[in-house]
Amino acid sequence: MRRLWTPGWIARHVLAVGLVGGFLALGWWQISRAAGGNTLSWAYAFEWPVFAAFVVFIWVREVRLTVRDKTLRDSPAAPVSPAPAGAPATAATAFRRPVRTARRPIGYEDGGDPELAAYNHYLAWLNEHPDARPADYPG
């Protein structure tokens, strides 16, 4: 919990309390205007408390993420071993970032559509010439 009392977090706490108080005060102001005969103010009277609830939601989420991040950093890391082929994924399975390849998958076809084939040729040309403008396309 010490992490939530840094200067940055104190500023966030003050900002959250200020926004919630301000939004609720604006909602109360709109209720008084609506009671005076301004029918449009009824919509705003319900809207401002929703904004206040959203601020509370974001604040609670950020606090939870910070506390959980701190907890995860403090716990000893378990060694990650690759799962054998065909084994179901578990919590210890390491996920890797997908790798992009320039090759087409086996069996790739343009479906016989000449417009699709021309468009794919155009995209391939743009990929091969990254500094070229689309107007420089020779096709």
Backbone as ProteinMPNN parsed JSONL, in Angstrom:
{"seq_chain_A": "MRRLWTPGWIARHVLAVGLVGGFLALGWWQISRAAGGNTLSWAYAFEWPVFAAFVVFIWVREVRLTVRDKTLRDSPAAPVSPAPAGAPATAATAFRRPVRTARRPIGYEDGGDPELAAYNHYLAWLNEHPDARPADYPG", "coords_chain_A": {"N_chain_A": [[0.815, -1.203, 0.0], [2.119, 1.098, 0.312], [2.97, 2.013, -2.081], [0.846, 3.419, -3.125], [0.951, 5.892, -1.995], [2.701, 7.679, -3.112], [3.963, 10.792, -4.51], [2.829, 11.085, -7.096], [0.614, 9.362, -6.989], [-0.822, 10.514, -4.903], [-1.573, 12.895, -6.086], [-3.273, 11.81, -8.038], [-5.266, 10.724, -6.383], [-6.322, 13.065, -5.216], [-7.197, 14.374, -7.523], [-9.173, 12.554, -8.402], [-11.029, 12.652, -6.267], [-11.708, 15.358, -6.409], [-12.83, 15.504, -9.023], [-15.032, 13.724, -8.771], [-16.501, 15.003, -6.731], [-16.981, 17.479, -8.009], [-18.457, 16.649, -10.292], [-20.731, 15.542, -9.055], [-21.696, 17.823, -7.793], [-22.326, 19.37, -10.03], [-24.358, 17.763, -11.051], [-26.27, 18.069, -9.014], [-26.78, 20.785, -9.302], [-27.959, 20.754, -11.84], [-30.276, 19.35, -11.225], [-31.586, 21.22, -9.623], [-32.043, 23.189, -11.539], [-33.688, 21.772, -13.272], [-35.895, 21.356, -11.667], [-36.794, 23.9, -11.624], [-38.071, 24.195, -14.032], [-36.712, 23.774, -16.421], [-36.643, 21.48, -18.77], [-34.702, 20.081, -20.231], [-32.594, 19.867, -18.502], [-33.078, 17.651, -16.936], [-31.975, 15.425, -18.2], [-29.233, 16.022, -18.044], [-29.005, 16.009, -15.308], [-29.002, 13.337, -14.663], [-26.83, 12.526, -16.096], [-24.395, 13.651, -15.093], [-23.877, 12.322, -12.538], [-23.318, 9.794, -13.613], [-20.915, 10.273, -14.918], [-19.359, 10.768, -12.644], [-19.436, 8.23, -11.456], [-18.025, 6.832, -13.381], [-15.456, 7.926, -13.092], [-14.86, 6.961, -10.53], [-14.868, 4.22, -11.105], [-12.652, 4.015, -12.904], [-10.607, 4.899, -11.215], [-10.627, 2.916, -9.166], [-9.975, 0.688, -10.708], [-7.36, 1.353, -11.591], [-6.015, 1.474, -9.142], [-6.252, -1.205, -8.313], [-4.81, -2.471, -10.39], [-2.256, -1.421, -9.932], [-1.684, -2.364, -7.344], [-1.822, -5.129, -7.824], [0.213, -5.405, -9.733], [2.43, -4.748, -8.198], [2.318, -6.857, -6.374], [2.762, -9.03, -8.068], [5.342, -8.472, -8.892], [6.772, -8.771, -6.54], [6.525, -11.467, -5.915], [8.238, -14.602, -6.16], [9.533, -15.622, -9.277], [8.311, -18.279, -11.143], [9.96, -20.95, -12.789], [9.603, -21.216, -16.291], [8.625, -23.777, -18.263], [8.62, -25.273, -21.476], [5.57, -26.523, -22.818], [4.766, -29.917, -23.539], [4.22, -31.225, -26.87], [0.9, -31.138, -27.955], [-0.151, -30.922, -25.441], [-2.478, -29.432, -23.161], [-2.899, -25.847, -22.826], [-1.487, -24.17, -20.06], [-1.187, -22.193, -17.035], [1.517, -21.864, -16.789], [2.5, -21.861, -19.307], [4.404, -20.322, -21.778], [3.704, -17.509, -23.701], [4.289, -16.388, -26.922], [5.189, -13.625, -28.999], [3.506, -13.08, -32.08], [5.019, -13.877, -35.221], [5.649, -12.104, -38.119], [5.582, -12.964, -41.49], [6.862, -12.692, -44.821], [6.078, -14.388, -46.737], [3.592, -16.119, -48.618], [0.967, -18.184, -47.391], [0.914, -21.784, -47.812], [-0.866, -22.926, -50.58], [-2.173, -20.567, -51.135], [-4.398, -18.557, -52.904], [-5.648, -16.243, -55.302], [-8.221, -16.559, -55.826], [-9.09, -16.443, -58.42], [-10.058, -13.979, -59.067], [-9.632, -11.179, -60.939], [-9.469, -8.478, -60.156], [-8.867, -8.624, -57.434], [-6.406, -9.91, -57.59], [-4.928, -7.933, -58.944], [-5.024, -5.896, -57.048], [-3.659, -7.101, -54.903], [-1.168, -7.357, -56.124], [-0.51, -4.681, -56.374], [-0.355, -3.959, -53.639], [1.814, -5.568, -52.904], [3.803, -4.381, -54.439], [3.914, -1.846, -53.247], [4.86, -2.621, -50.741], [7.396, -3.543, -51.397], [8.611, -1.202, -52.197], [9.073, 0.987, -50.04], [9.494, 3.754, -49.826], [8.217, 4.89, -51.902], [5.576, 6.724, -53.49], [2.006, 6.177, -53.649], [1.121, 7.065, -56.151], [3.261, 6.562, -57.781], [3.136, 4.02, -58.714], [3.65, 1.653, -61.195], [1.801, 0.069, -62.501]], "CA_chain_A": [[0.0, 0.0, 0.0], [3.014, 2.248, 0.332], [3.079, 2.483, -3.454], [-0.272, 4.318, -3.409], [1.153, 7.172, -1.314], [3.75, 8.462, -3.767], [3.406, 12.083, -4.944], [1.976, 10.906, -8.268], [-0.656, 8.771, -6.589], [-1.56, 11.502, -4.1], [-2.204, 13.792, -7.07], [-4.393, 11.076, -8.631], [-6.337, 10.644, -5.392], [-6.926, 14.397, -5.105], [-7.915, 14.612, -8.779], [-10.377, 11.719, -8.419], [-11.992, 13.206, -5.307], [-12.171, 16.632, -6.962], [-13.73, 15.26, -10.147], [-16.287, 13.143, -8.283], [-17.229, 16.077, -6.052], [-17.438, 18.445, -9.011], [-19.521, 16.072, -11.111], [-21.943, 15.437, -8.246], [-22.218, 19.183, -7.605], [-22.975, 19.76, -11.285], [-25.625, 17.033, -11.11], [-27.21, 18.726, -8.1], [-27.131, 22.057, -9.931], [-28.902, 20.466, -12.918], [-31.557, 18.993, -10.608], [-32.257, 22.467, -9.218], [-32.507, 23.848, -12.764], [-34.806, 20.998, -13.807], [-37.047, 21.622, -10.804], [-37.263, 25.245, -11.966], [-38.81, 24.205, -15.287], [-35.863, 23.48, -17.58], [-36.794, 20.032, -18.943], [-33.459, 19.503, -20.737], [-31.695, 19.643, -17.378], [-33.279, 16.319, -16.353], [-30.983, 14.528, -18.808], [-27.93, 16.335, -17.452], [-29.037, 15.644, -13.888], [-28.62, 11.919, -14.582], [-25.556, 12.326, -16.784], [-23.244, 14.002, -14.253], [-23.526, 11.22, -11.63], [-22.704, 8.708, -14.389], [-19.509, 10.664, -15.073], [-18.708, 10.559, -11.347], [-19.27, 6.785, -11.29], [-16.951, 6.417, -14.284], [-14.192, 8.308, -12.451], [-14.634, 5.996, -9.447], [-14.512, 2.957, -11.752], [-11.27, 4.103, -13.406], [-9.708, 5.003, -10.065], [-10.551, 1.594, -8.531], [-9.238, -0.194, -11.62], [-5.944, 1.697, -11.565], [-5.474, 1.058, -7.844], [-6.119, -2.664, -8.353], [-3.705, -2.828, -11.275], [-1.007, -1.066, -9.276], [-1.458, -3.298, -6.239], [-1.544, -6.442, -8.403], [1.533, -5.344, -10.354], [3.393, -4.79, -7.096], [2.288, -8.209, -5.832], [3.405, -9.924, -9.029], [6.782, -8.215, -8.905], [7.371, -9.245, -5.304], [6.507, -12.923, -5.821], [9.32, -15.21, -6.925], [9.107, -16.089, -10.586], [8.444, -19.715, -11.347], [10.573, -21.219, -14.086], [8.642, -21.566, -17.318], [9.115, -24.838, -19.134], [7.695, -25.419, -22.594], [4.642, -27.643, -22.701], [4.961, -30.909, -24.601], [3.304, -31.1, -27.998], [-0.416, -31.713, -27.733], [-0.605, -30.702, -24.072], [-3.312, -28.222, -23.058], [-2.206, -24.662, -22.314], [-1.652, -23.926, -18.634], [-0.714, -20.878, -16.608], [2.97, -21.797, -16.907], [2.867, -21.831, -20.713], [4.872, -19.014, -22.229], [3.117, -17.078, -24.952], [5.232, -15.586, -27.683], [4.635, -12.657, -29.92], [3.451, -13.67, -33.419], [6.053, -13.445, -36.152], [5.105, -11.833, -39.443], [6.422, -13.437, -42.584], [6.531, -12.093, -46.102], [5.643, -15.445, -47.633], [2.186, -16.476, -48.621], [0.774, -19.551, -46.915], [0.788, -22.81, -48.851], [-2.214, -23.02, -51.101], [-2.791, -19.246, -51.256], [-4.868, -18.225, -54.242], [-6.424, -15.018, -55.384], [-9.602, -16.934, -56.082], [-9.441, -16.216, -59.807], [-10.614, -12.64, -59.225], [-8.556, -10.332, -61.473], [-9.343, -7.243, -59.373], [-8.162, -8.972, -56.204], [-5.017, -10.18, -57.955], [-4.293, -6.645, -59.242], [-4.861, -5.176, -55.784], [-2.569, -7.751, -54.176], [0.083, -6.987, -56.803], [-0.268, -3.288, -55.989], [0.116, -3.957, -52.251], [3.16, -6.15, -52.887], [4.72, -3.363, -54.965], [4.088, -0.831, -52.208], [5.681, -3.218, -49.696], [8.777, -3.615, -51.894], [9.101, 0.17, -52.377], [8.462, 1.718, -48.926], [9.622, 5.202, -49.949], [7.474, 5.345, -53.072], [4.209, 7.186, -53.297], [1.072, 5.345, -54.423], [1.018, 7.542, -57.538], [4.424, 6.069, -58.55], [2.877, 2.633, -59.093], [3.697, 1.59, -62.666], [0.738, -0.78, -63.067]], "C_chain_A": [[0.853, 1.26, 0.0], [3.142, 2.862, -1.066], [1.982, 3.483, -3.809], [-0.14, 5.669, -2.712], [2.355, 7.923, -1.853], [3.148, 9.799, -4.201], [2.481, 11.959, -6.166], [0.612, 10.337, -7.905], [-1.47, 9.717, -5.717], [-2.258, 12.487, -5.024], [-3.394, 13.106, -7.73], [-5.569, 10.968, -7.671], [-7.072, 11.978, -5.292], [-7.741, 14.712, -6.365], [-9.214, 13.816, -8.821], [-11.429, 12.279, -7.473], [-12.558, 14.527, -5.831], [-13.145, 16.446, -8.113], [-15.066, 14.69, -9.686], [-17.122, 14.207, -7.589], [-17.778, 17.096, -7.036], [-18.577, 17.913, -9.859], [-20.824, 15.933, -10.327], [-22.549, 16.813, -7.986], [-22.911, 19.678, -8.881], [-24.298, 19.021, -11.473], [-26.676, 17.661, -10.223], [-27.687, 20.053, -8.677], [-28.156, 21.825, -11.048], [-30.263, 20.036, -12.369], [-32.307, 20.254, -10.183], [-32.766, 23.231, -10.437], [-33.713, 23.123, -13.341], [-36.065, 21.227, -12.977], [-37.626, 23.004, -11.087], [-37.97, 25.312, -13.306], [-37.994, 23.91, -16.526], [-35.857, 21.96, -17.794], [-35.533, 19.373, -19.474], [-32.502, 19.161, -19.598], [-31.912, 18.286, -16.715], [-32.272, 15.328, -16.925], [-29.614, 14.768, -18.199], [-27.87, 15.95, -15.977], [-28.678, 14.176, -13.698], [-27.246, 11.663, -15.198], [-24.358, 12.604, -15.874], [-22.912, 12.926, -13.222], [-22.924, 10.012, -12.362], [-21.228, 9.022, -14.625], [-18.739, 10.438, -13.772], [-18.465, 9.08, -11.109], [-18.159, 6.268, -12.191], [-15.587, 6.763, -13.7], [-13.864, 7.332, -11.327], [-14.218, 4.652, -10.026], [-13.058, 2.961, -12.219], [-10.287, 4.149, -12.248], [-9.534, 3.636, -9.389], [-9.751, 0.64, -9.415], [-7.74, 0.087, -11.583], [-5.3, 1.302, -10.237], [-5.265, -0.453, -7.832], [-4.954, -3.097, -9.228], [-2.355, -2.533, -10.631], [-0.684, -2.034, -8.152], [-1.122, -4.683, -6.776], [-0.174, -6.48, -9.046], [2.62, -5.431, -9.298], [3.464, -6.2, -6.516], [2.988, -9.176, -6.776], [4.908, -9.721, -9.066], [7.472, -8.753, -7.67], [7.424, -10.764, -5.213], [7.649, -13.506, -6.639], [8.779, -15.784, -8.225], [9.341, -17.589, -10.703], [9.083, -19.96, -12.701], [9.518, -21.703, -15.075], [9.263, -22.621, -18.206], [8.12, -25.007, -20.271], [6.827, -26.658, -22.416], [4.913, -28.638, -23.821], [3.904, -30.754, -25.681], [1.989, -31.799, -27.681], [-0.951, -31.499, -26.334], [-1.469, -29.45, -24.02], [-2.521, -27.066, -22.456], [-2.51, -24.494, -20.834], [-1.118, -22.551, -18.305], [0.79, -20.742, -16.789], [3.427, -21.746, -18.36], [3.279, -20.421, -21.1], [4.243, -18.696, -23.578], [4.113, -16.168, -25.646], [4.486, -14.651, -28.611], [4.596, -13.276, -31.316], [4.509, -13.055, -34.327], [5.405, -13.245, -37.516], [6.097, -12.324, -40.49], [5.955, -12.799, -43.873], [6.015, -13.136, -47.083], [4.14, -15.661, -47.525], [2.053, -17.901, -48.078], [0.622, -20.527, -48.08], [-0.669, -22.877, -49.278], [-2.909, -21.675, -51.223], [-3.18, -19.011, -52.703], [-5.634, -16.916, -54.18], [-7.878, -15.303, -55.719], [-10.036, -16.699, -57.517], [-10.026, -14.843, -60.068], [-9.504, -11.713, -59.726], [-8.382, -9.032, -60.691], [-8.587, -7.494, -58.076], [-6.691, -9.235, -56.483], [-4.27, -8.877, -58.243], [-4.057, -5.851, -57.959], [-3.732, -5.779, -54.948], [-1.218, -7.445, -54.799], [0.477, -5.559, -56.429], [0.261, -3.206, -54.56], [1.517, -4.527, -52.134], [4.176, -5.136, -53.409], [4.969, -2.27, -53.929], [4.978, -1.349, -51.081], [7.143, -3.284, -50.118], [9.406, -2.235, -52.036], [8.519, 1.052, -51.272], [8.541, 3.235, -49.057], [8.816, 5.76, -51.116], [6.088, 5.823, -52.671], [3.273, 6.28, -54.07], [0.935, 5.775, -55.88], [2.175, 7.06, -58.393], [4.229, 4.659, -59.053], [2.822, 2.527, -60.614], [2.527, 0.83, -63.292], [-0.488, -0.018, -63.239]], "O_chain_A": [[0.363, 2.355, -0.279], [3.387, 4.059, -1.216], [2.168, 4.309, -4.703], [-1.035, 6.507, -2.826], [2.965, 8.717, -1.137], [1.924, 9.923, -4.253], [1.469, 12.654, -6.252], [-0.413, 10.764, -8.435], [-2.699, 9.714, -5.794], [-3.401, 12.872, -4.777], [-4.42, 13.746, -7.962], [-6.724, 11.099, -8.076], [-8.302, 12.015, -5.285], [-8.843, 15.252, -6.277], [-10.248, 14.343, -9.232], [-12.601, 12.371, -7.838], [-13.757, 14.781, -5.709], [-14.164, 17.133, -8.188], [-16.119, 15.122, -10.155], [-18.325, 14.303, -7.83], [-18.923, 17.53, -6.906], [-19.548, 18.622, -10.122], [-21.902, 16.177, -10.868], [-23.771, 16.96, -7.96], [-23.955, 20.326, -8.815], [-25.255, 19.59, -11.997], [-27.837, 17.78, -10.615], [-28.861, 20.404, -8.555], [-29.104, 22.596, -11.194], [-31.293, 20.325, -12.978], [-33.522, 20.346, -10.362], [-33.822, 23.859, -10.368], [-34.646, 23.753, -13.839], [-37.169, 21.286, -13.518], [-38.802, 23.257, -10.825], [-38.431, 26.385, -13.695], [-38.568, 23.806, -17.61], [-35.154, 21.235, -17.09], [-35.306, 18.196, -19.193], [-31.684, 18.25, -19.732], [-31.03, 17.807, -16.003], [-31.769, 14.474, -16.195], [-28.907, 13.815, -17.871], [-26.806, 15.606, -15.462], [-28.106, 13.811, -12.67], [-26.579, 10.687, -14.853], [-23.391, 11.842, -15.894], [-21.73, 12.634, -13.041], [-22.109, 9.287, -11.79], [-20.384, 8.129, -14.541], [-17.6, 9.971, -13.795], [-17.404, 8.702, -10.613], [-17.425, 5.358, -11.805], [-14.654, 5.967, -13.806], [-12.714, 6.918, -11.185], [-13.312, 4.008, -9.498], [-12.317, 2.014, -11.956], [-9.241, 3.502, -12.298], [-8.41, 3.244, -9.075], [-8.936, -0.133, -8.912], [-6.936, -0.845, -11.548], [-4.158, 0.844, -10.216], [-4.22, -0.932, -7.391], [-4.193, -3.989, -8.854], [-1.415, -3.315, -10.772], [0.456, -2.477, -8.018], [-0.233, -5.349, -6.246], [0.536, -7.478, -8.925], [3.624, -6.117, -9.491], [4.55, -6.686, -6.201], [3.731, -10.049, -6.328], [5.665, -10.674, -9.247], [8.635, -9.152, -7.736], [8.277, -11.305, -4.509], [7.994, -12.971, -7.693], [7.693, -16.363, -8.256], [10.423, -18.094, -10.403], [8.782, -19.255, -13.664], [8.648, -22.502, -14.729], [10.301, -22.393, -18.828], [6.911, -24.898, -20.061], [7.281, -27.695, -21.933], [5.255, -28.24, -24.934], [2.824, -30.216, -25.435], [1.982, -32.929, -27.192], [-2.096, -31.857, -26.055], [-1.218, -28.5, -24.762], [-1.591, -27.276, -21.677], [-3.653, -24.655, -20.405], [-0.652, -21.826, -19.184], [1.295, -19.628, -16.93], [4.621, -21.601, -18.622], [2.59, -19.45, -20.788], [4.253, -19.526, -24.487], [4.705, -15.285, -25.025], [3.322, -14.861, -28.951], [5.557, -13.937, -31.711], [4.845, -11.877, -34.213], [4.694, -14.122, -38.006], [7.304, -12.114, -40.37], [4.793, -12.412, -44.003], [5.556, -12.779, -48.168], [3.52, -15.418, -46.489], [2.938, -18.73, -48.29], [0.248, -20.14, -49.187], [-1.58, -22.885, -48.45], [-4.127, -21.635, -51.4], [-2.386, -19.239, -53.616], [-6.188, -16.541, -53.147], [-8.675, -14.378, -55.876], [-11.23, -16.749, -57.812], [-10.453, -14.564, -61.188], [-8.531, -11.483, -59.008], [-7.264, -8.531, -60.575], [-7.764, -6.677, -57.663], [-5.827, -8.833, -55.705], [-3.116, -8.722, -57.841], [-3.017, -5.211, -57.801], [-2.939, -5.049, -54.352], [-0.226, -7.29, -54.086], [1.65, -5.268, -56.198], [1.213, -2.474, -54.291], [2.326, -4.03, -51.351], [5.284, -5.041, -52.883], [6.102, -1.822, -53.754], [5.77, -0.589, -50.524], [8.035, -3.102, -49.289], [10.631, -2.117, -51.998], [7.57, 1.795, -51.523], [7.73, 3.941, -48.457], [8.744, 6.976, -51.295], [5.516, 5.394, -51.668], [3.689, 5.668, -55.054], [0.663, 4.947, -56.75], [2.095, 7.135, -59.619], [5.091, 4.143, -59.764], [2.04, 3.227, -61.257], [2.292, 0.944, -64.495], [-1.492, -0.559, -63.702]]}, "name": "protein", "num_of_chains": 1, "seq": "MRRLWTPGWIARHVLAVGLVGGFLALGWWQISRAAGGNTLSWAYAFEWPVFAAFVVFIWVREVRLTVRDKTLRDSPAAPVSPAPAGAPATAATAFRRPVRTARRPIGYEDGGDPELAAYNHYLAWLNEHPDARPADYPG"}
